[in-house]
Amino acid sequence: MIFLCMLSDIPASGAKRIARGPRPAVAVFLVDGTIHATADKCTHGTALLSRGKVEGNRLICPLHQGSFDIRTGEAIDLPCDEKLEVYAVELRGEEIWAAVIDCPGMAGPARPARPAPQCARSKRGRSTNTTSA
């Protein structure tokens, strides 16, 4: 579980976007007294779901108005047809904590750091990156 934000940080209508470290950005919603946390990026496009709206239990994408069930992540309306990551949430006093993982579908600890690129000396004595991305 990671700390996301304080309960008072969530706007009355809307969401709080949390983006830090290697983990995906998270959208935190307060709907009828229940806290929900989802991946902030729509599975259909690049829209931020924290900028969308919630109607009942439907989270509506601001880009193409596709929607998801905010409780389960199931896609409801096209063009969304891929399940959205939803995260288990725990309220500790006024703090909101969630079971957010690094990548959708990946359990476990944070991704290992990329190995440093290998460098070679150029003729002028400057380092030159010899690896390709």
Helices and strands as residue ranges (DSSP letters): E 2-6, G 7-9, E 15-18, E 26-31, E 34-39, G 49-51, E 53-55, E 58-60, E 67-69, E 75-77, E 86-87, E 89-92, E 95-98, E 119-121, E 127-129
